[in-house]
Amino acid sequence: AGDSLCFPGHTGVRCEVCELPSQHFDRRHLKCTDCPTAAALLREHAWVFVVLLAVGLARLAHRLSGRLKSLSRWFFVCALPKIGLVGKLKIFLSFYQVFDTLE
């Protein structure tokens, strides 16, 4: 009975129900609008993922910084002097090949 007072495409007691299942009532614009696609939602909220990822990586780097310092100190003070020149060249070449493939 009250549906005749609503705009076309709207129904319900307060005209806040959309007749098309692919639409939702937008309270900001007071009309039925198309539902966003999943890709549109991901693009719209991607910054949240980027910020959370940056915070997580910063916390991980802070947590590992002490361990990495002690590991690098051990490598350069204890392990590297025991490796001969050929071994050092092999390690350098391996790192060069890995970094070259990353570019």
C-alpha positions as CSV (number, residue, x, y, z in Angstrom):
1,A,0.0,0.0,0.0
2,G,2.8,2.5,1.0
3,D,5.0,1.4,-2.0
4,S,3.1,3.7,-4.3
5,L,4.6,6.7,-2.4
6,C,8.2,5.6,-3.1
7,F,10.4,6.5,-6.1
8,P,10.6,3.9,-8.9
9,G,12.9,1.0,-7.9
10,H,12.3,1.6,-4.2
11,T,10.0,-0.2,-1.8
12,G,9.4,-0.9,1.9
13,V,8.1,1.1,4.8
14,R,10.6,3.9,4.5
15,C,11.3,3.3,0.8
16,E,14.8,2.0,1.8
17,V,14.6,-1.4,0.1
18,C,15.7,-1.7,-3.5
19,E,13.6,-3.8,-5.9
20,L,16.7,-5.0,-7.9
21,P,18.8,-7.5,-6.1
22,S,22.0,-6.1,-7.6
23,Q,21.4,-2.7,-5.8
24,H,21.6,-1.4,-2.3
25,F,20.1,1.6,-0.6
26,D,22.8,4.4,-0.2
27,R,21.8,6.4,2.8
28,R,24.2,9.2,1.9
29,H,22.5,9.8,-1.4
30,L,19.1,8.5,-0.4
31,K,18.7,6.3,-3.5
32,C,19.3,2.8,-4.8
33,T,22.8,2.4,-6.3
34,D,24.5,-0.6,-8.0
35,C,26.6,-2.8,-5.7
36,P,30.3,-2.4,-6.2
37,T,32.3,-5.2,-7.8
38,A,34.9,-7.0,-5.8
39,A,37.7,-5.4,-7.9
40,A,36.3,-1.9,-7.1
41,L,36.3,-2.7,-3.4
42,L,39.8,-4.0,-3.6
43,R,41.0,-0.8,-5.4
44,E,39.1,1.4,-2.9
45,H,40.6,-0.3,0.2
46,A,44.0,-1.3,-1.1
47,W,45.7,1.5,0.9
48,V,44.6,-0.3,4.1
49,F,46.6,-3.4,3.0
50,V,49.6,-1.4,2.1
51,V,49.7,0.5,5.4
52,L,49.3,-2.8,7.4
53,L,52.0,-4.4,5.3
54,A,54.3,-1.5,5.9
55,V,53.7,-1.5,9.7
56,G,54.2,-5.3,9.8
57,L,57.5,-5.1,7.9
58,A,58.7,-2.3,10.1
59,R,58.0,-4.2,13.2
60,L,59.6,-7.3,11.8
61,A,62.7,-5.4,10.8
62,H,62.9,-3.8,14.3
63,R,62.5,-7.2,15.9
64,L,65.2,-8.8,13.7
65,S,67.7,-5.9,13.8
66,G,69.4,-7.2,16.9
67,R,69.6,-10.8,15.6
68,L,70.9,-9.6,12.2
69,K,73.6,-7.6,13.8
70,S,74.8,-10.5,15.9
71,L,74.6,-12.9,12.9
72,S,76.5,-10.5,10.6
73,R,79.1,-10.0,13.3
74,W,79.6,-13.7,13.7
75,F,79.8,-14.1,9.9
76,F,82.5,-11.4,9.4
77,V,84.5,-12.2,12.6
78,C,84.3,-16.0,12.9
79,A,83.2,-17.6,9.6
80,L,84.6,-15.4,6.8
81,P,88.3,-15.5,8.0
82,K,88.1,-19.3,7.9
83,I,86.9,-19.3,4.2
84,G,89.7,-19.2,1.6
85,L,89.8,-16.8,-1.3
86,V,88.1,-19.2,-3.7
87,G,85.3,-19.7,-1.3
88,K,84.8,-15.9,-0.9
89,L,84.7,-15.5,-4.7
90,K,82.1,-18.3,-5.0
91,I,79.9,-16.6,-2.4
92,F,80.3,-13.2,-4.1
93,L,79.5,-14.8,-7.5
94,S,76.4,-16.5,-6.0
95,F,75.1,-13.2,-4.5
96,Y,75.8,-11.4,-7.8
97,Q,73.8,-14.0,-9.7
98,V,70.8,-13.8,-7.3
99,F,70.7,-10.0,-7.4
100,D,71.1,-10.0,-11.2
101,T,68.0,-12.1,-11.6
102,L,66.0,-9.8,-9.3
103,E,66.4,-6.9,-11.7
